[in-house]
Amino acid sequence: MRKIDLKSVVWKEGDYYVSQSLDVDVSSFGKTKKEALTMLQDALALYFEDVPLPIKTERVKEPSIASVTLQHA
């Protein structure tokens, strides 16, 4: 069994918390931050069941939050 350390982010959206991996395109949600992260862990385990070894992920180093302004018609 191999250990993979992945960065993730959690935020509140309405009544739920959303958790998203920054290294692979996987996300989940829950009623609490802890539940959202547990559900993300389960979703990542399922994701990596189908990924052939060796696993290649894009490593996110020192992520920061930034605002982007967009104007559209």
Secondary structure, 3 states (H helix, E strand, C coil): CCCCCCCEEEEEECCEEEEEECCCCCEEEECCHHHHHHHHHHHHHHHHHCCCCCCCCCCCCCCCCCCCCCCCC
